[in-house]
Amino acid sequence: MNTFIKITARCLRSGAQAYLPRQADGRAWSAPARFLCASADPTKDLGEIVKKDKVVVFMKGTPAQPMCGFSNAVVQILRMHGVDQYAAYNVLEDQDLRQGVKDFSNWPTIPQVYFNGEFVGGCDILLQMHQNGDLVEELQKLGISSALLNAEKESK
Amino acid sequence: MAITADHIKDKLTKELAAVHVDVEDTSQNRCAASFKVLVVSPQFEGKQLLQRHRMVNTCLADELKEIHAFEQKTFTPEQWEKQKAQ
């Protein structure tokens, strides 16, 4: 209960703006971030958060300004594949989210990547998937045509 | 308890029947305990990347509570041989 009061108070003080998930170019999602402020059950909300968008990334910093080398790597890899529209949540802005997402995924580190509500992995896994071609395939399953796939087709 | 590279190496070798483990302490690059590990184990056979990484995470569950940053690469013995040949 105390956490709920703290989160709400922090939200009211700083305004919900700071807690809005941002699009890859730094613009905030227009939908209000009530789920981060108003709920007392972060796990339930995380379940909804990861399903709301095809690609969800929990990271340190934002896609426009990553605050960690591993988070930056994830952003760069997605960018290489032409994936610029995704939900990115900055765990540095919210300690409850930072711990909550680790508990939810049962994964100890940030960044964390979700495709269609399913946990994919962290930076290592995404990098390996990128290197061995799996990432292009996974993106296709999401209905996203990777920029690298198109580049390959053009060169043939 | 100070987590050392050797401690991690021993634990991984024992619990994952690893045939090869490399542990690099990358803490000097960051401000807190960080490690980079490479694990080769037949137990990874037939397992997806995520499953393998979870196996490592489970093995080091206690240590990871203290560790700030963690990188890992996992191979089966066969993949490792191919990797070395490159």
gemmi code that builds the backbone of each chain (N, CA, C; Angstrom):
import gemmi

chains = {
    "A": [
        ("MET", (0.847, -1.218, 0.000), (0.000, 0.000, 0.000), (0.864, 1.242, 0.000)),
        ("ASN", (1.936, 1.188, 0.803), (2.821, 2.357, 0.850), (3.434, 2.661, -0.508)),
        ("THR", (3.813, 1.583, -1.191), (4.410, 1.756, -2.512), (3.432, 2.466, -3.437)),
        ("PHE", (2.163, 2.044, -3.344), (1.137, 2.635, -4.175), (1.027, 4.129, -3.906)),
        ("ILE", (1.047, 4.490, -2.624), (0.933, 5.897, -2.260), (2.152, 6.662, -2.764)),
        ("LYS", (3.333, 6.022, -2.579), (4.570, 6.679, -3.030), (4.544, 6.930, -4.527)),
        ("ILE", (4.156, 5.877, -5.280), (4.141, 5.997, -6.742), (3.170, 7.082, -7.165)),
        ("THR", (1.995, 7.073, -6.537), (0.971, 8.056, -6.900), (1.472, 9.451, -6.595)),
        ("ALA", (2.080, 9.599, -5.416), (2.560, 10.922, -5.018), (3.627, 11.406, -5.984)),
        ("ARG", (4.551, 10.473, -6.335), (5.623, 10.848, -7.252), (5.049, 11.257, -8.590)),
        ("CYS", (4.036, 10.506, -9.006), (3.390, 10.772, -10.287), (2.747, 12.139, -10.297)),
        ("LEU", (2.036, 12.432, -9.209), (1.322, 13.701, -9.158), (2.303, 14.857, -9.122)),
        ("ARG", (3.429, 14.639, -8.413), (4.406, 15.716, -8.301), (5.059, 16.004, -9.634)),
        ("SER", (5.539, 14.937, -10.277), (6.325, 15.181, -11.491), (5.466, 15.191, -12.752)),
        ("GLY", (4.203, 14.839, -12.556), (3.350, 14.789, -13.742), (3.549, 13.470, -14.467)),
        ("ALA", (2.514, 12.978, -15.065), (2.594, 11.652, -15.688), (3.558, 11.631, -16.866)),
        ("GLN", (3.922, 12.804, -17.375), (4.789, 12.883, -18.560), (6.040, 12.032, -18.449)),
        ("ALA", (6.676, 12.112, -17.254), (7.952, 11.408, -17.109), (7.802, 9.901, -17.235)),
        ("TYR", (6.576, 9.399, -16.948), (6.413, 7.959, -16.909), (5.831, 7.404, -18.186)),
        ("LEU", (5.611, 8.240, -19.160), (5.053, 7.746, -20.404), (6.093, 6.920, -21.154)),
        ("PRO", (5.697, 5.757, -21.606), (6.625, 5.011, -22.461), (6.847, 5.819, -23.737)),
        ("ARG", (8.054, 5.746, -24.256), (8.332, 6.600, -25.400), (8.497, 5.776, -26.667)),
        ("GLN", (8.110, 6.377, -27.770), (8.379, 5.750, -29.048), (9.862, 5.876, -29.320)),
        ("ALA", (10.323, 5.121, -30.303), (11.760, 5.046, -30.542), (12.380, 6.396, -30.849)),
        ("ASP", (11.596, 7.345, -31.381), (12.203, 8.633, -31.694), (12.072, 9.604, -30.537)),
        ("GLY", (11.657, 9.114, -29.389), (11.644, 9.964, -28.205), (10.297, 10.595, -27.912)),
        ("ARG", (9.377, 10.530, -28.885), (8.060, 11.118, -28.614), (7.298, 10.200, -27.673)),
        ("ALA", (6.560, 10.831, -26.762), (5.827, 10.024, -25.794), (4.576, 9.439, -26.427)),
        ("TRP", (4.218, 8.243, -25.969), (2.936, 7.684, -26.394), (1.858, 8.624, -25.896)),
        ("SER", (0.824, 8.806, -26.689), (-0.196, 9.767, -26.283), (-1.121, 9.181, -25.225)),
        ("ALA", (-1.170, 7.858, -25.113), (-2.054, 7.274, -24.104), (-1.481, 7.547, -22.718)),
        ("PRO", (-2.317, 7.900, -21.769), (-1.810, 8.228, -20.436), (-1.221, 6.994, -19.763)),
        ("ALA", (-0.186, 7.223, -18.963), (0.514, 6.097, -18.348), (-0.119, 5.740, -17.017)),
        ("ARG", (-1.429, 5.679, -16.968), (-2.102, 5.435, -15.695), (-1.686, 4.101, -15.101)),
        ("PHE", (-1.367, 3.129, -15.967), (-1.057, 1.809, -15.445), (0.168, 1.823, -14.544)),
        ("LEU", (1.066, 2.781, -14.765), (2.257, 2.825, -13.911), (1.958, 3.524, -12.594)),
        ("CYS", (0.951, 4.422, -12.601), (0.693, 5.203, -11.411), (-0.411, 4.608, -10.567)),
        ("ALA", (-1.451, 4.151, -11.229), (-2.679, 3.911, -10.487), (-2.788, 2.514, -9.901)),
        ("SER", (-1.942, 1.597, -10.351), (-2.203, 0.232, -9.890), (-1.311, -0.172, -8.727)),
        ("ALA", (-1.852, -1.015, -7.872), (-1.065, -1.520, -6.759), (-0.444, -2.859, -7.110)),
        ("ASP", (-0.705, -3.370, -8.296), (-0.170, -4.679, -8.658), (0.650, -4.601, -9.941)),
        ("PRO", (1.933, -4.320, -9.799), (2.785, -4.146, -10.984), (2.865, -5.394, -11.850)),
        ("THR", (2.787, -6.571, -11.230), (2.929, -7.797, -12.025), (1.789, -7.934, -13.010)),
        ("LYS", (0.579, -7.639, -12.548), (-0.582, -7.775, -13.419), (-0.460, -6.792, -14.573)),
        ("ASP", (-0.013, -5.575, -14.257), (0.112, -4.584, -15.305), (1.197, -4.947, -16.298)),
        ("LEU", (2.293, -5.535, -15.802), (3.357, -5.931, -16.710), (2.822, -6.952, -17.698)),
        ("GLY", (1.963, -7.839, -17.217), (1.349, -8.817, -18.100), (0.600, -8.145, -19.224)),
        ("GLU", (-0.056, -7.034, -18.897), (-0.778, -6.310, -19.941), (0.158, -5.481, -20.795)),
        ("ILE", (1.148, -4.862, -20.143), (2.092, -4.011, -20.859), (2.805, -4.772, -21.971)),
        ("VAL", (3.236, -6.006, -21.661), (4.030, -6.713, -22.664), (3.177, -7.213, -23.817)),
        ("LYS", (1.844, -7.225, -23.622), (0.989, -7.706, -24.708), (0.442, -6.553, -25.550)),
        ("LYS", (0.513, -5.343, -25.019), (-0.082, -4.190, -25.704), (0.576, -3.890, -27.037)),
        ("ASP", (1.888, -4.149, -27.102), (2.616, -3.839, -28.336), (3.371, -5.076, -28.808)),
        ("LYS", (3.611, -5.136, -30.114), (4.292, -6.312, -30.674), (5.704, -6.448, -30.115)),
        ("VAL", (6.379, -5.295, -30.069), (7.751, -5.311, -29.571), (7.813, -4.421, -28.342)),
        ("VAL", (8.237, -4.992, -27.221), (8.344, -4.230, -25.983), (9.752, -4.395, -25.432)),
        ("VAL", (10.350, -3.272, -25.057), (11.706, -3.336, -24.517), (11.753, -2.618, -23.171)),
        ("PHE", (12.252, -3.296, -22.163), (12.524, -2.649, -20.881), (14.014, -2.354, -20.884)),
        ("MET", (14.356, -1.078, -20.739), (15.762, -0.721, -20.899), (16.176, 0.369, -19.927)),
        ("LYS", (17.468, 0.663, -19.942), (17.957, 1.775, -19.140), (18.102, 2.950, -20.097)),
        ("GLY", (17.335, 4.001, -19.823), (17.361, 5.138, -20.743), (16.246, 4.987, -21.761)),
        ("THR", (16.375, 5.737, -22.841), (15.363, 5.687, -23.901), (16.033, 5.327, -25.215)),
        ("PRO", (15.248, 4.924, -26.225), (15.859, 4.627, -27.524), (16.644, 5.820, -28.074)),
        ("ALA", (16.170, 7.010, -27.767), (16.883, 8.191, -28.256), (18.143, 8.428, -27.432)),
        ("GLN", (18.107, 8.003, -26.190), (19.251, 8.211, -25.307), (19.434, 7.038, -24.354)),
        ("PRO", (20.016, 5.957, -24.832), (20.228, 4.813, -23.946), (21.267, 5.142, -22.884)),
        ("MET", (21.088, 4.580, -21.683), (22.002, 4.897, -20.595), (22.866, 3.703, -20.207)),
        ("CYS", (22.964, 2.747, -21.102), (23.733, 1.552, -20.777), (24.132, 0.889, -22.084)),
        ("GLY", (25.325, 0.325, -22.120), (25.824, -0.287, -23.349), (24.952, -1.410, -23.858)),
        ("PHE", (24.434, -2.246, -22.955), (23.618, -3.386, -23.381), (22.275, -2.901, -23.917)),
        ("SER", (21.686, -1.924, -23.222), (20.420, -1.360, -23.700), (20.615, -0.712, -25.060)),
        ("ASN", (21.742, -0.031, -25.208), (22.038, 0.610, -26.485), (22.166, -0.431, -27.592)),
        ("ALA", (22.804, -1.548, -27.275), (22.968, -2.609, -28.277), (21.613, -3.088, -28.785)),
        ("VAL", (20.667, -3.259, -27.874), (19.330, -3.711, -28.269), (18.683, -2.695, -29.211)),
        ("VAL", (18.799, -1.427, -28.840), (18.220, -0.360, -29.666), (18.841, -0.364, -31.062)),
        ("GLN", (20.174, -0.495, -31.104), (20.872, -0.469, -32.396), (20.486, -1.663, -33.269)),
        ("ILE", (20.387, -2.832, -32.650), (20.029, -4.028, -33.426), (18.637, -3.868, -34.011)),
        ("LEU", (17.693, -3.413, -33.195), (16.327, -3.218, -33.697), (16.325, -2.188, -34.823)),
        ("ARG", (17.118, -1.154, -34.653), (17.193, -0.100, -35.667), (17.732, -0.657, -36.974)),
        ("MET", (18.722, -1.527, -36.897), (19.305, -2.140, -38.104), (18.259, -2.904, -38.890)),
        ("HIS", (17.305, -3.480, -38.164), (16.261, -4.250, -38.825), (15.098, -3.369, -39.220)),
        ("GLY", (15.233, -2.070, -39.002), (14.184, -1.152, -39.385), (13.045, -1.092, -38.388)),
        ("VAL", (13.264, -1.650, -37.184), (12.201, -1.620, -36.182), (12.381, -0.359, -35.338)),
        ("ASP", (11.585, 0.651, -35.636), (11.677, 1.902, -34.884), (10.435, 2.163, -34.058)),
        ("GLN", (9.371, 1.442, -34.372), (8.124, 1.635, -33.628), (8.004, 0.523, -32.601)),
        ("TYR", (8.369, 0.811, -31.398), (8.158, -0.178, -30.356), (8.007, 0.531, -29.021)),
        ("ALA", (7.464, -0.190, -28.043), (7.264, 0.402, -26.729), (8.537, 0.219, -25.916)),
        ("ALA", (9.088, 1.304, -25.440), (10.306, 1.226, -24.644), (10.037, 1.814, -23.266)),
        ("TYR", (10.370, 1.074, -22.227), (10.137, 1.520, -20.859), (11.469, 1.715, -20.159)),
        ("ASN", (11.649, 2.892, -19.608), (12.908, 3.235, -18.965), (12.861, 2.847, -17.491)),
        ("VAL", (13.575, 1.783, -17.133), (13.510, 1.311, -15.754), (14.243, 2.228, -14.787)),
        ("LEU", (15.079, 3.114, -15.329), (15.792, 4.032, -14.444), (14.841, 5.060, -13.838)),
        ("GLU", (13.699, 5.241, -14.500), (12.744, 6.227, -14.002), (11.885, 5.653, -12.886)),
        ("ASP", (11.918, 4.355, -12.704), (10.995, 3.737, -11.755), (11.631, 2.481, -11.162)),
        ("GLN", (12.041, 2.585, -9.901), (12.712, 1.451, -9.253), (11.783, 0.256, -9.081)),
        ("ASP", (10.488, 0.534, -8.928), (9.544, -0.568, -8.787), (9.422, -1.333, -10.091)),
        ("LEU", (9.451, -0.590, -11.191), (9.401, -1.241, -12.497), (10.664, -2.045, -12.723)),
        ("ARG", (11.775, -1.459, -12.313), (13.078, -2.103, -12.516), (13.123, -3.468, -11.839)),
        ("GLN", (12.645, -3.522, -10.604), (12.631, -4.809, -9.898), (11.465, -5.668, -10.371)),
        ("GLY", (10.324, -5.028, -10.572), (9.109, -5.738, -10.985), (9.302, -6.534, -12.264)),
        ("VAL", (9.980, -5.923, -13.221), (10.150, -6.603, -14.497), (11.112, -7.782, -14.355)),
        ("LYS", (12.079, -7.675, -13.455), (12.998, -8.797, -13.207), (12.242, -9.957, -12.575)),
        ("ASP", (11.325, -9.642, -11.664), (10.526, -10.695, -11.028), (9.573, -11.304, -12.039)),
        ("PHE", (8.945, -10.431, -12.834), (7.947, -10.883, -13.791), (8.548, -11.832, -14.824)),
        ("SER", (9.718, -11.459, -15.362), (10.352, -12.279, -16.384), (11.160, -13.412, -15.793)),
        ("ASN", (11.408, -13.317, -14.489), (12.345, -14.236, -13.842), (13.682, -14.166, -14.580)),
        ("TRP", (14.138, -12.935, -14.752), (15.370, -12.686, -15.496), (16.108, -11.586, -14.753)),
        ("PRO", (17.385, -11.789, -14.485), (18.064, -10.881, -13.545), (18.544, -9.533, -14.065)),
        ("THR", (18.540, -9.373, -15.389), (19.175, -8.142, -15.885), (18.284, -7.361, -16.853)),
        ("ILE", (18.691, -6.115, -17.063), (18.048, -5.231, -18.045), (19.084, -5.000, -19.127)),
        ("PRO", (18.816, -4.972, -20.402), (17.491, -4.844, -21.010), (16.744, -6.180, -21.154)),
        ("GLN", (15.439, -6.078, -21.362), (14.621, -7.258, -21.587), (13.724, -6.984, -22.789)),
        ("VAL", (13.666, -7.971, -23.680), (12.904, -7.793, -24.916), (11.733, -8.769, -24.969)),
        ("TYR", (10.570, -8.265, -25.337), (9.377, -9.100, -25.490), (8.854, -8.981, -26.918)),
        ("PHE", (8.515, -10.113, -27.530), (7.847, -10.118, -28.835), (6.471, -10.728, -28.622)),
        ("ASN", (5.431, -9.963, -28.964), (4.062, -10.484, -28.825), (3.775, -11.046, -27.440)),
        ("GLY", (4.219, -10.324, -26.433), (3.919, -10.746, -25.079), (4.796, -11.872, -24.555)),
        ("GLU", (5.717, -12.335, -25.399), (6.567, -13.439, -24.952), (8.002, -12.965, -24.733)),
        ("PHE", (8.569, -13.351, -23.628), (9.934, -12.939, -23.314), (10.927, -13.569, -24.285)),
        ("VAL", (11.759, -12.749, -24.878), (12.738, -13.231, -25.857), (14.103, -13.400, -25.212)),
        ("GLY", (14.482, -12.411, -24.422), (15.786, -12.485, -23.772), (16.375, -11.106, -23.608)),
        ("GLY", (17.669, -11.103, -23.310), (18.366, -9.835, -23.143), (19.216, -9.536, -24.359)),
        ("CYS", (20.220, -8.708, -24.126), (21.080, -8.255, -25.219), (21.820, -9.401, -25.891)),
        ("ASP", (22.370, -10.327, -25.086), (23.130, -11.462, -25.645), (22.299, -12.249, -26.632)),
        ("ILE", (21.077, -12.580, -26.187), (20.213, -13.414, -27.020), (19.822, -12.684, -28.286)),
        ("LEU", (19.473, -11.399, -28.145), (19.075, -10.649, -29.325), (20.227, -10.563, -30.316)),
        ("LEU", (21.439, -10.377, -29.779), (22.604, -10.285, -30.650), (22.836, -11.590, -31.395)),
        ("GLN", (22.732, -12.707, -30.685), (22.931, -13.995, -31.339), (21.848, -14.266, -32.380)),
        ("MET", (20.630, -13.885, -32.053), (19.534, -14.066, -33.008), (19.766, -13.219, -34.260)),
        ("HIS", (20.337, -12.029, -34.038), (20.634, -11.154, -35.164), (21.721, -11.776, -36.030)),
        ("GLN", (22.735, -12.338, -35.377), (23.866, -12.890, -36.112), (23.519, -14.176, -36.852)),
        ("ASN", (22.629, -14.995, -36.271), (22.338, -16.262, -36.942), (21.074, -16.248, -37.778)),
        ("GLY", (20.487, -15.076, -37.958), (19.334, -14.976, -38.854), (17.987, -15.215, -38.198)),
        ("ASP", (17.989, -15.649, -36.933), (16.713, -15.934, -36.265), (15.861, -14.691, -36.079)),
        ("LEU", (16.518, -13.546, -35.895), (15.762, -12.323, -35.598), (14.867, -11.920, -36.770)),
        ("VAL", (15.424, -12.043, -37.979), (14.626, -11.712, -39.169), (13.376, -12.580, -39.199)),
        ("GLU", (13.568, -13.872, -38.876), (12.454, -14.829, -38.887), (11.417, -14.487, -37.821)),
        ("GLU", (11.891, -14.171, -36.617), (10.971, -13.856, -35.533), (10.171, -12.596, -35.846)),
        ("LEU", (10.843, -11.621, -36.454), (10.151, -10.384, -36.805), (9.078, -10.657, -37.851)),
        ("GLN", (9.410, -11.552, -38.793), (8.419, -11.911, -39.819), (7.180, -12.507, -39.179)),
        ("LYS", (7.386, -13.327, -38.145), (6.241, -13.946, -37.459), (5.361, -12.886, -36.816)),
        ("LEU", (5.977, -11.754, -36.471), (5.213, -10.666, -35.868), (4.538, -9.822, -36.933)),
        ("GLY", (4.837, -10.154, -38.200), (4.288, -9.349, -39.271), (5.154, -8.136, -39.565)),
        ("ILE", (6.401, -8.184, -39.064), (7.319, -7.075, -39.327), (8.358, -7.559, -40.328)),
        ("SER", (8.460, -6.795, -41.405), (9.428, -7.178, -42.411), (10.750, -6.483, -42.113)),
        ("SER", (11.748, -7.263, -41.773), (13.020, -6.664, -41.388), (13.671, -5.936, -42.558)),
        ("ALA", (14.275, -4.790, -42.242), (14.985, -4.012, -43.259), (16.111, -4.824, -43.866)),
        ("LEU", (16.682, -5.718, -43.067), (17.788, -6.528, -43.563), (17.281, -7.587, -44.526)),
        ("LEU", (16.062, -8.054, -44.310), (15.480, -9.036, -45.217), (15.260, -8.389, -46.574)),
        ("ASN", (14.773, -7.152, -46.536), (14.522, -6.437, -47.786), (15.818, -6.164, -48.523)),
        ("ALA", (16.839, -5.827, -47.756), (18.147, -5.539, -48.377), (18.667, -6.783, -49.080)),
        ("GLU", (18.443, -7.942, -48.407), (18.910, -9.200, -49.004), (18.192, -9.465, -50.312)),
        ("LYS", (16.864, -9.241, -50.287), (16.058, -9.520, -51.472), (16.511, -8.643, -52.629)),
        ("GLU", (16.814, -7.371, -52.302), (17.186, -6.435, -53.365), (18.493, -6.819, -54.020)),
        ("SER", (19.381, -7.393, -53.204), (20.698, -7.706, -53.782), (20.672, -8.984, -54.609)),
        ("LYS", (19.572, -9.735, -54.541), (19.527, -11.006, -55.295), (19.118, -10.772, -56.737)),
    ],
    "B": [
        ("MET", (29.844, -11.855, 0.803), (30.654, -12.826, 0.049), (31.123, -12.177, -1.243)),
        ("ALA", (32.404, -12.171, -1.422), (32.909, -11.579, -2.659), (32.833, -12.633, -3.756)),
        ("ILE", (32.182, -12.298, -4.825), (32.033, -13.260, -5.919), (33.267, -13.182, -6.793)),
        ("THR", (33.901, -14.327, -6.990), (35.083, -14.313, -7.845), (34.807, -15.091, -9.127)),
        ("ALA", (35.648, -14.840, -10.101), (35.522, -15.540, -11.377), (35.664, -17.047, -11.169)),
        ("ASP", (36.578, -17.431, -10.284), (36.796, -18.865, -10.036), (35.565, -19.514, -9.426)),
        ("HIS", (34.958, -18.815, -8.497), (33.760, -19.344, -7.849), (32.676, -19.624, -8.885)),
        ("ILE", (32.503, -18.666, -9.786), (31.494, -18.813, -10.835), (31.856, -19.972, -11.750)),
        ("LYS", (33.136, -20.035, -12.089), (33.592, -21.094, -12.983), (33.325, -22.465, -12.365)),
        ("ASP", (33.654, -22.604, -11.080), (33.444, -23.889, -10.404), (31.978, -24.272, -10.388)),
        ("LYS", (31.150, -23.328, -10.028), (29.725, -23.610, -9.912), (29.142, -24.056, -11.261)),
        ("LEU", (29.503, -23.319, -12.306), (28.980, -23.650, -13.628), (29.462, -25.027, -14.071)),
        ("THR", (30.737, -25.304, -13.825), (31.294, -26.596, -14.227), (30.572, -27.727, -13.526)),
        ("LYS", (30.379, -27.554, -12.207), (29.739, -28.628, -11.439), (28.278, -28.804, -11.818)),
        ("GLU", (27.513, -27.712, -11.792), (26.066, -27.865, -11.928), (25.586, -28.060, -13.352)),
        ("LEU", (26.380, -27.636, -14.327), (25.941, -27.799, -15.707), (26.786, -28.823, -16.458)),
        ("ALA", (27.609, -29.570, -15.723), (28.479, -30.572, -16.360), (29.218, -29.955, -17.540)),
        ("ALA", (29.713, -28.746, -17.322), (30.353, -28.022, -18.419), (31.710, -28.621, -18.759)),
        ("VAL", (31.986, -28.697, -20.057), (33.295, -29.209, -20.477), (34.287, -28.067, -20.647)),
        ("HIS", (33.734, -26.856, -20.728), (34.613, -25.696, -20.858), (33.901, -24.477, -20.322)),
        ("VAL", (34.579, -23.723, -19.485), (33.986, -22.484, -18.965), (35.035, -21.387, -18.966)),
        ("ASP", (34.649, -20.248, -19.494), (35.518, -19.073, -19.420), (34.755, -18.018, -18.639)),
        ("VAL", (35.400, -17.454, -17.633), (34.735, -16.384, -16.905), (35.639, -15.166, -16.908)),
        ("GLU", (35.101, -14.084, -17.377), (35.892, -12.851, -17.403), (35.263, -11.848, -16.447)),
        ("ASP", (36.081, -11.332, -15.578), (35.597, -10.327, -14.640), (35.696, -8.965, -15.322)),
        ("THR", (34.550, -8.426, -15.696), (34.569, -7.158, -16.430), (34.261, -5.976, -15.519)),
        ("SER", (34.433, -6.190, -14.217), (34.052, -5.146, -13.261), (34.814, -3.850, -13.451)),
        ("GLN", (36.026, -3.928, -13.933), (36.794, -2.679, -14.041), (36.206, -1.750, -15.087)),
        ("ASN", (35.410, -2.328, -15.999), (34.797, -1.474, -17.011), (33.548, -0.772, -16.493)),
        ("ARG", (33.038, -1.277, -15.364), (31.825, -0.690, -14.830), (32.042, -0.417, -13.348)),
        ("CYS", (31.059, 0.166, -12.731), (31.270, 0.531, -11.339), (30.869, -0.547, -10.353)),
        ("ALA", (30.403, -1.713, -10.856), (29.979, -2.757, -9.918), (30.316, -4.122, -10.514)),
        ("ALA", (30.126, -5.163, -9.715), (30.489, -6.514, -10.137), (29.850, -6.876, -11.472)),
        ("SER", (30.706, -7.208, -12.445), (30.219, -7.595, -13.764), (31.014, -8.775, -14.265)),
        ("PHE", (30.341, -9.681, -14.933), (31.043, -10.838, -15.464), (30.570, -11.193, -16.848)),
        ("LYS", (31.507, -11.781, -17.592), (31.182, -12.274, -18.919), (31.534, -13.757, -18.892)),
        ("VAL", (30.583, -14.637, -19.198), (30.888, -16.069, -19.144), (30.640, -16.761, -20.468)),
        ("LEU", (31.421, -17.801, -20.692), (31.229, -18.642, -21.853), (31.131, -20.062, -21.321)),
        ("VAL", (30.040, -20.745, -21.634), (29.829, -22.085, -21.087), (29.603, -23.089, -22.205)),
        ("VAL", (30.351, -24.169, -22.162), (30.155, -25.242, -23.137), (29.689, -26.475, -22.384)),
        ("SER", (28.506, -26.952, -22.703), (27.983, -28.104, -21.976), (27.075, -28.955, -22.856)),
        ("PRO", (27.207, -30.265, -22.738), (26.311, -31.140, -23.496), (24.855, -30.988, -23.054)),
        ("GLN", (24.654, -30.432, -21.852), (23.282, -30.261, -21.372), (22.501, -29.233, -22.183)),
        ("PHE", (23.241, -28.438, -22.991), (22.551, -27.438, -23.802), (21.979, -28.029, -25.086)),
        ("GLU", (22.307, -29.267, -25.345), (21.859, -29.912, -26.576), (20.347, -29.868, -26.690)),
        ("GLY", (19.853, -29.460, -27.853), (18.412, -29.459, -28.078), (17.668, -28.355, -27.357)),
        ("LYS", (18.385, -27.467, -26.686), (17.684, -26.419, -25.951), (17.793, -25.097, -26.695)),
        ("GLN", (16.681, -24.348, -26.648), (16.679, -23.025, -27.246), (17.586, -22.102, -26.455)),
        ("LEU", (18.014, -21.020, -27.144), (18.874, -20.025, -26.511), (18.359, -19.574, -25.157)),
        ("LEU", (17.076, -19.247, -25.126), (16.523, -18.704, -23.892), (16.592, -19.736, -22.769)),
        ("GLN", (16.278, -20.997, -23.128), (16.337, -22.068, -22.126), (17.740, -22.217, -21.569)),
        ("ARG", (18.728, -22.148, -22.477), (20.114, -22.306, -22.039), (20.495, -21.197, -21.080)),
        ("HIS", (20.136, -19.979, -21.473), (20.503, -18.846, -20.625), (19.808, -18.932, -19.285)),
        ("ARG", (18.575, -19.454, -19.291), (17.871, -19.599, -18.016), (18.548, -20.643, -17.143)),
        ("MET", (19.107, -21.669, -17.776), (19.818, -22.701, -17.000), (20.998, -22.071, -16.278)),
        ("VAL", (21.714, -21.221, -17.001), (22.864, -20.546, -16.405), (22.397, -19.612, -15.295)),
        ("ASN", (21.321, -18.874, -15.584), (20.790, -17.943, -14.589), (20.371, -18.668, -13.322)),
        ("THR", (19.736, -19.829, -13.481), (19.291, -20.604, -12.320), (20.483, -21.081, -11.513)),
        ("CYS", (21.499, -21.543, -12.219), (22.716, -22.042, -11.559), (23.340, -20.930, -10.725)),
        ("LEU", (23.326, -19.700, -11.254), (23.983, -18.589, -10.566), (22.984, -17.653, -9.881)),
        ("ALA", (21.803, -18.199, -9.556), (20.743, -17.348, -8.993), (21.206, -16.507, -7.808)),
        ("ASP", (21.924, -17.111, -6.882), (22.372, -16.356, -5.706), (23.373, -15.276, -6.094)),
        ("GLU", (24.333, -15.646, -6.928), (25.370, -14.692, -7.324), (24.771, -13.523, -8.089)),
        ("LEU", (23.783, -13.815, -8.938), (23.219, -12.760, -9.783), (22.512, -11.687, -8.965)),
        ("LYS", (22.153, -12.035, -7.722), (21.540, -10.997, -6.877), (22.542, -9.896, -6.589)),
        ("GLU", (23.830, -10.278, -6.539), (24.870, -9.289, -6.242), (25.473, -8.690, -7.506)),
        ("ILE", (25.467, -9.486, -8.566), (26.125, -9.036, -9.796), (25.287, -7.968, -10.487)),
        ("HIS", (25.956, -6.961, -10.977), (25.263, -5.845, -11.604), (25.031, -6.071, -13.089)),
        ("ALA", (26.079, -6.546, -13.768), (25.954, -6.760, -15.215), (26.484, -8.146, -15.561)),
        ("PHE", (25.829, -8.791, -16.499), (26.159, -10.174, -16.790), (25.966, -10.470, -18.264)),
        ("GLU", (27.031, -11.004, -18.882), (26.916, -11.411, -20.289), (27.177, -12.900, -20.362)),
        ("GLN", (26.517, -13.590, -21.298), (26.811, -15.014, -21.399), (26.702, -15.524, -22.828)),
        ("LYS", (27.556, -16.502, -23.125), (27.475, -17.211, -24.394), (27.398, -18.697, -24.049)),
        ("THR", (26.513, -19.413, -24.713), (26.367, -20.838, -24.413), (26.529, -21.662, -25.687)),
        ("PHE", (27.276, -22.736, -25.571), (27.483, -23.624, -26.722), (27.376, -25.068, -26.292)),
        ("THR", (26.969, -25.938, -27.242), (27.120, -27.370, -27.005), (28.551, -27.685, -27.425)),
        ("PRO", (29.102, -28.812, -26.991), (30.485, -29.151, -27.360), (30.690, -29.106, -28.881)),
        ("GLU", (29.678, -29.540, -29.615), (29.795, -29.552, -31.080), (29.894, -28.137, -31.633)),
        ("GLN", (29.029, -27.245, -31.117), (29.040, -25.868, -31.577), (30.365, -25.194, -31.208)),
        ("TRP", (30.891, -25.565, -30.061), (32.126, -24.972, -29.585), (33.300, -25.334, -30.491)),
        ("GLU", (33.300, -26.594, -30.937), (34.367, -27.012, -31.848), (34.303, -26.219, -33.138)),
        ("LYS", (33.104, -26.033, -33.626), (32.921, -25.275, -34.874), (33.361, -23.843, -34.673)),
        ("GLN", (33.002, -23.296, -33.516), (33.331, -21.917, -33.181), (34.849, -21.728, -33.166)),
        ("LYS", (35.534, -22.700, -32.585), (36.987, -22.582, -32.456), (37.653, -22.664, -33.823)),
        ("ALA", (37.033, -23.459, -34.700), (37.629, -23.660, -36.019), (37.537, -22.414, -36.882)),
        ("GLN", (36.650, -21.487, -36.492), (36.471, -20.291, -37.332), (37.653, -19.341, -37.241)),
    ],
}
model = gemmi.Model(1)
for chain_id, residues in chains.items():
    chain = gemmi.Chain(chain_id)
    for i, (resn, *xyz) in enumerate(residues, 1):
        res = gemmi.Residue()
        res.name, res.seqid = resn, gemmi.SeqId(i, " ")
        for name, pos in zip(("N", "CA", "C"), xyz):
            atom = gemmi.Atom()
            atom.name, atom.element = name, gemmi.Element(name[0])
            atom.pos, atom.b_iso = gemmi.Position(*pos), 0.0
            res.add_atom(atom)
        chain.add_residue(res)
    model.add_chain(chain)
structure = gemmi.Structure()
structure.add_model(model)
structure.setup_entities()
